[in-house]
Every structure is written in structure tokens, then in C-alpha cells.
Amino acid sequence: MNITVYLGANYGTDPALQQAVRELGQWLGQSGHTLVYGGSDSGLMGVLARSAMAAGAPTIGVEPQFFIDEGYALDGLTQLIVTQDMTERKAKMIELGDAFIAFPGGTGTLEEITEVMSKVSLKHLAAPCILYNLNGYYDHLKALLGHMIELGLSTPDRQQGIYFASNLAEIRQILSEA
């Protein structure tokens, strides 16, 4: 299974982030999955890719040319797909994914996973969309989705396929049922 993971190019201040992302990468490799991610060597993206590759996971990076020009590409990837811009990158990462995980990240991570959430809710994408809610990171987003339903702006059916997982065990469970 190709698992597209969205996450930041920064490390963040919580040491639990690096540990959890390392475990995710190791699991990807041990489970025979392919990692699809943003292609960067920086921050949590680099930690994830290096741990996945060390565990034997085929690793596909999708990176815009301007990031490559700035020296952010990770060497040793199974495949590096170069795009013209971020829009093309997002489309390619969605095209390649069989499942999607948003690890805690910044505004770019949020923008990327909300596009997946929208496609899932419109039934234009039949793939699990998992928000890795490590230490409650996505609690407010989960509450907002519930509030949308309360106000009649969304429905449980529209949000089917969008999951929140607090740990790797929950992610594995969701993917095993998908």
C-alpha cells in the first residue's frame, strides 16, 4: 500500500514528535508499505523518510524544483518526482496515495490534508484520511468537524473516511479495516 504522509519540515519542540515519526517510518518498512512524502531531508520529513528507508520501505519523494534548487531533497530515495510547484506536488501525492496520514505539522500540512479531507467527503477519493492526533494535536480540528455537523453544515456521511488516531496502533487498526 502507498501511504502518503504529510508532515512538517521543522522538528517542533516536543521530543515525542520525532520518536512517533521514527516509529511510523519503521512500521512502514516492516509492514511492506511504500512511503510517499514531500521529499525533503529537513525536520520531521527527513526523520520519517530516513527511518522508513532504514526499515526497508520504498520511499517516494515528491518535491517542487524550487526546494531541490535550495538543497532540501533527501538523497537515496527510491524515487524522487520533481514537480513545477506546490499545486502539482499535492496532486501527485494524492494520485500516488492509497491512504493518507497527517502527522502534526504546520500550515502546509494542514492545507494538504484538508484537500484530501474534502475529496474524501465528496466521495471523489476512496481512501482513509487519518489525522495523527498525537498528544491531542488535532483535537480542535476534530471539535470543528463536530461543530459543522451540529450546525447542519456537514453530515456524518460527509465525514465518513476521516479518522483521528492517537497512536500508531490506532493507525494500524484503521488501515487494516480499510
C-alpha positions as YAML, in Angstrom:
chain: A
units: angstrom
residues:
- id: 1
  name: MET
  ca: [0.00, 0.00, 0.00]
- id: 2
  name: ASN
  ca: [1.25, 3.51, -0.82]
- id: 3
  name: ILE
  ca: [0.80, 5.63, 2.28]
- id: 4
  name: THR
  ca: [1.07, 9.37, 1.74]
- id: 5
  name: VAL
  ca: [2.23, 11.15, 4.88]
- id: 6
  name: TYR
  ca: [2.02, 14.91, 5.33]
- id: 7
  name: LEU
  ca: [4.24, 16.47, 7.98]
- id: 8
  name: GLY
  ca: [6.48, 19.41, 8.64]
- id: 9
  name: ALA
  ca: [9.96, 20.32, 7.54]
- id: 10
  name: ASN
  ca: [10.62, 21.51, 11.11]
- id: 11
  name: TYR
  ca: [11.33, 19.33, 14.13]
- id: 12
  name: GLY
  ca: [8.95, 21.04, 16.53]
- id: 13
  name: THR
  ca: [9.65, 21.48, 20.22]
- id: 14
  name: ASP
  ca: [8.10, 18.26, 21.54]
- id: 15
  name: PRO
  ca: [10.56, 15.32, 21.58]
- id: 16
  name: ALA
  ca: [7.56, 12.96, 21.25]
- id: 17
  name: LEU
  ca: [7.16, 14.12, 17.64]
- id: 18
  name: GLN
  ca: [10.49, 12.72, 16.49]
- id: 19
  name: GLN
  ca: [10.00, 9.47, 18.39]
- id: 20
  name: ALA
  ca: [6.50, 8.93, 16.99]
- id: 21
  name: VAL
  ca: [7.55, 9.76, 13.43]
- id: 22
  name: ARG
  ca: [10.51, 7.34, 13.71]
- id: 23
  name: GLU
  ca: [8.12, 4.60, 14.85]
- id: 24
  name: LEU
  ca: [5.80, 5.38, 11.93]
- id: 25
  name: GLY
  ca: [8.69, 5.09, 9.47]
- id: 26
  name: GLN
  ca: [9.88, 1.81, 11.00]
- id: 27
  name: TRP
  ca: [6.36, 0.38, 10.84]
- id: 28
  name: LEU
  ca: [6.00, 1.39, 7.18]
- id: 29
  name: GLY
  ca: [9.14, -0.55, 6.32]
- id: 30
  name: GLN
  ca: [8.38, -3.56, 8.49]
- id: 31
  name: SER
  ca: [4.86, -3.80, 7.06]
- id: 32
  name: GLY
  ca: [5.94, -3.68, 3.43]
- id: 33
  name: HIS
  ca: [4.26, -0.34, 2.71]
- id: 34
  name: THR
  ca: [5.62, 2.39, 0.45]
- id: 35
  name: LEU
  ca: [6.09, 5.88, 1.88]
- id: 36
  name: VAL
  ca: [5.01, 8.81, -0.27]
- id: 37
  name: TYR
  ca: [6.01, 12.15, 1.24]
- id: 38
  name: GLY
  ca: [7.24, 15.63, 0.36]
- id: 39
  name: GLY
  ca: [10.81, 14.61, -0.50]
- id: 40
  name: SER
  ca: [12.63, 16.82, 1.98]
- id: 41
  name: ASP
  ca: [15.62, 15.98, 4.15]
- id: 42
  name: SER
  ca: [14.55, 18.64, 6.66]
- id: 43
  name: GLY
  ca: [12.84, 18.29, 10.02]
- id: 44
  name: LEU
  ca: [10.26, 15.62, 10.67]
- id: 45
  name: MET
  ca: [10.06, 14.85, 6.94]
- id: 46
  name: GLY
  ca: [13.70, 13.78, 6.95]
- id: 47
  name: VAL
  ca: [13.33, 11.78, 10.15]
- id: 48
  name: LEU
  ca: [10.35, 9.89, 8.70]
- id: 49
  name: ALA
  ca: [11.99, 9.14, 5.38]
- id: 50
  name: ARG
  ca: [15.30, 8.03, 6.87]
- id: 51
  name: SER
  ca: [13.58, 5.71, 9.36]
- id: 52
  name: ALA
  ca: [11.32, 4.25, 6.65]
- id: 53
  name: MET
  ca: [14.27, 3.65, 4.32]
- id: 54
  name: ALA
  ca: [16.32, 2.09, 7.13]
- id: 55
  name: ALA
  ca: [13.41, -0.32, 7.73]
- id: 56
  name: GLY
  ca: [13.29, -1.24, 4.04]
- id: 57
  name: ALA
  ca: [10.32, 0.82, 2.88]
- id: 58
  name: PRO
  ca: [10.35, 2.01, -0.72]
- id: 59
  name: THR
  ca: [10.31, 5.78, -0.33]
- id: 60
  name: ILE
  ca: [8.95, 8.17, -2.93]
- id: 61
  name: GLY
  ca: [9.60, 11.87, -2.52]
- id: 62
  name: VAL
  ca: [7.53, 14.43, -4.39]
- id: 63
  name: GLU
  ca: [9.24, 17.80, -4.35]
- id: 64
  name: PRO
  ca: [8.95, 21.03, -6.30]
- id: 65
  name: GLN
  ca: [12.02, 22.11, -8.26]
- id: 66
  name: PHE
  ca: [12.48, 25.25, -6.14]
- id: 67
  name: PHE
  ca: [13.02, 23.12, -2.99]
- id: 68
  name: ILE
  ca: [15.52, 20.96, -4.86]
- id: 69
  name: ASP
  ca: [17.32, 24.11, -6.01]
- id: 70
  name: GLU
  ca: [17.53, 25.16, -2.34]
- id: 71
  name: GLY
  ca: [19.11, 21.82, -1.41]
- id: 72
  name: TYR
  ca: [16.24, 20.24, 0.53]
- id: 73
  name: ALA
  ca: [15.94, 16.92, -1.34]
- id: 74
  name: LEU
  ca: [16.88, 13.76, 0.54]
- id: 75
  name: ASP
  ca: [19.50, 11.57, -1.16]
- id: 76
  name: GLY
  ca: [18.90, 7.86, -1.52]
- id: 77
  name: LEU
  ca: [15.16, 7.88, -2.14]
- id: 78
  name: THR
  ca: [13.69, 5.03, -4.15]
- id: 79
  name: GLN
  ca: [12.21, 7.67, -6.42]
- id: 80
  name: LEU
  ca: [12.20, 11.47, -6.48]
- id: 81
  name: ILE
  ca: [9.39, 13.02, -8.50]
- id: 82
  name: VAL
  ca: [10.11, 16.64, -9.36]
- id: 83
  name: THR
  ca: [7.15, 18.98, -9.79]
- id: 84
  name: GLN
  ca: [6.90, 22.53, -11.07]
- id: 85
  name: ASP
  ca: [5.14, 23.86, -7.98]
- id: 86
  name: MET
  ca: [3.24, 23.01, -4.80]
- id: 87
  name: THR
  ca: [-0.08, 22.55, -6.63]
- id: 88
  name: GLU
  ca: [1.40, 19.88, -8.89]
- id: 89
  name: ARG
  ca: [3.09, 18.30, -5.84]
- id: 90
  name: LYS
  ca: [-0.21, 18.00, -3.97]
- id: 91
  name: ALA
  ca: [-1.96, 16.46, -6.96]
- id: 92
  name: LYS
  ca: [0.84, 13.91, -7.47]
- id: 93
  name: MET
  ca: [0.90, 12.93, -3.78]
- id: 94
  name: ILE
  ca: [-2.86, 12.35, -3.85]
- id: 95
  name: GLU
  ca: [-2.60, 10.40, -7.11]
- id: 96
  name: LEU
  ca: [0.04, 8.09, -5.62]
- id: 97
  name: GLY
  ca: [-1.66, 7.50, -2.26]
- id: 98
  name: ASP
  ca: [-3.83, 4.58, -1.20]
- id: 99
  name: ALA
  ca: [-4.15, 6.02, 2.31]
- id: 100
  name: PHE
  ca: [-3.30, 9.41, 3.81]
- id: 101
  name: ILE
  ca: [-1.88, 10.38, 7.19]
- id: 102
  name: ALA
  ca: [-1.41, 13.90, 8.52]
- id: 103
  name: PHE
  ca: [1.22, 13.92, 11.24]
- id: 104
  name: PRO
  ca: [1.33, 17.09, 13.36]
- id: 105
  name: GLY
  ca: [2.70, 19.86, 11.18]
- id: 106
  name: GLY
  ca: [2.28, 23.47, 10.18]
- id: 107
  name: THR
  ca: [0.05, 25.35, 7.77]
- id: 108
  name: GLY
  ca: [1.35, 23.41, 4.75]
- id: 109
  name: THR
  ca: [0.43, 20.10, 6.38]
- id: 110
  name: LEU
  ca: [-3.00, 21.44, 7.26]
- id: 111
  name: GLU
  ca: [-3.57, 22.73, 3.73]
- id: 112
  name: GLU
  ca: [-2.56, 19.42, 2.18]
- id: 113
  name: ILE
  ca: [-4.68, 17.21, 4.43]
- id: 114
  name: THR
  ca: [-7.76, 19.43, 4.15]
- id: 115
  name: GLU
  ca: [-7.69, 18.93, 0.39]
- id: 116
  name: VAL
  ca: [-7.68, 15.16, 0.99]
- id: 117
  name: MET
  ca: [-10.47, 15.53, 3.56]
- id: 118
  name: SER
  ca: [-12.55, 17.45, 1.03]
- id: 119
  name: LYS
  ca: [-12.03, 14.85, -1.69]
- id: 120
  name: VAL
  ca: [-12.95, 12.05, 0.76]
- id: 121
  name: SER
  ca: [-16.08, 13.90, 1.90]
- id: 122
  name: LEU
  ca: [-17.19, 14.42, -1.70]
- id: 123
  name: LYS
  ca: [-16.56, 10.71, -2.42]
- id: 124
  name: HIS
  ca: [-14.00, 11.70, -5.06]
- id: 125
  name: LEU
  ca: [-11.34, 9.75, -3.18]
- id: 126
  name: ALA
  ca: [-11.96, 6.32, -1.66]
- id: 127
  name: ALA
  ca: [-9.07, 6.16, 0.78]
- id: 128
  name: PRO
  ca: [-8.74, 6.55, 4.54]
- id: 129
  name: CYS
  ca: [-7.73, 10.02, 5.68]
- id: 130
  name: ILE
  ca: [-6.10, 9.78, 9.12]
- id: 131
  name: LEU
  ca: [-5.16, 12.70, 11.31]
- id: 132
  name: TYR
  ca: [-2.44, 11.50, 13.69]
- id: 133
  name: ASN
  ca: [-3.75, 13.15, 16.83]
- id: 134
  name: LEU
  ca: [-0.55, 12.74, 18.84]
- id: 135
  name: ASN
  ca: [-0.95, 14.28, 22.29]
- id: 136
  name: GLY
  ca: [-4.26, 15.85, 21.19]
- id: 137
  name: TYR
  ca: [-2.69, 17.87, 18.38]
- id: 138
  name: TYR
  ca: [-5.81, 17.74, 16.19]
- id: 139
  name: ASP
  ca: [-8.42, 17.94, 19.00]
- id: 140
  name: HIS
  ca: [-9.58, 21.39, 17.90]
- id: 141
  name: LEU
  ca: [-9.99, 20.26, 14.29]
- id: 142
  name: LYS
  ca: [-11.98, 17.26, 15.48]
- id: 143
  name: ALA
  ca: [-14.20, 19.59, 17.51]
- id: 144
  name: LEU
  ca: [-14.64, 21.87, 14.50]
- id: 145
  name: LEU
  ca: [-15.78, 18.95, 12.32]
- id: 146
  name: GLY
  ca: [-18.30, 18.04, 15.02]
- id: 147
  name: HIS
  ca: [-19.46, 21.65, 15.18]
- id: 148
  name: MET
  ca: [-20.00, 21.64, 11.41]
- id: 149
  name: ILE
  ca: [-22.36, 18.69, 11.84]
- id: 150
  name: GLU
  ca: [-24.16, 20.36, 14.76]
- id: 151
  name: LEU
  ca: [-24.82, 23.43, 12.62]
- id: 152
  name: GLY
  ca: [-26.01, 21.39, 9.65]
- id: 153
  name: LEU
  ca: [-23.03, 22.46, 7.51]
- id: 154
  name: SER
  ca: [-21.77, 18.91, 7.20]
- id: 155
  name: THR
  ca: [-23.08, 15.43, 7.94]
- id: 156
  name: PRO
  ca: [-21.64, 12.25, 9.45]
- id: 157
  name: ASP
  ca: [-21.87, 10.71, 5.97]
- id: 158
  name: ARG
  ca: [-19.78, 13.55, 4.51]
- id: 159
  name: GLN
  ca: [-17.14, 12.94, 7.17]
- id: 160
  name: GLN
  ca: [-17.05, 9.18, 6.68]
- id: 161
  name: GLY
  ca: [-13.49, 8.13, 5.88]
- id: 162
  name: ILE
  ca: [-11.92, 10.87, 8.03]
- id: 163
  name: TYR
  ca: [-10.34, 9.38, 11.15]
- id: 164
  name: PHE
  ca: [-8.42, 10.59, 14.18]
- id: 165
  name: ALA
  ca: [-5.78, 8.28, 15.65]
- id: 166
  name: SER
  ca: [-3.89, 8.96, 18.87]
- id: 167
  name: ASN
  ca: [-1.09, 6.48, 18.23]
- id: 168
  name: LEU
  ca: [0.42, 4.08, 15.74]
- id: 169
  name: ALA
  ca: [-1.69, 1.15, 16.98]
- id: 170
  name: GLU
  ca: [-4.86, 3.06, 16.10]
- id: 171
  name: ILE
  ca: [-3.46, 3.95, 12.66]
- id: 172
  name: ARG
  ca: [-2.67, 0.29, 12.00]
- id: 173
  name: GLN
  ca: [-6.20, -0.67, 13.07]
- id: 174
  name: ILE
  ca: [-7.82, 1.89, 10.75]
- id: 175
  name: LEU
  ca: [-5.67, 0.78, 7.81]
- id: 176
  name: SER
  ca: [-6.37, -2.89, 8.45]
- id: 177
  name: GLU
  ca: [-10.10, -2.21, 8.24]
- id: 178
  name: ALA
  ca: [-9.86, -0.03, 5.12]
...
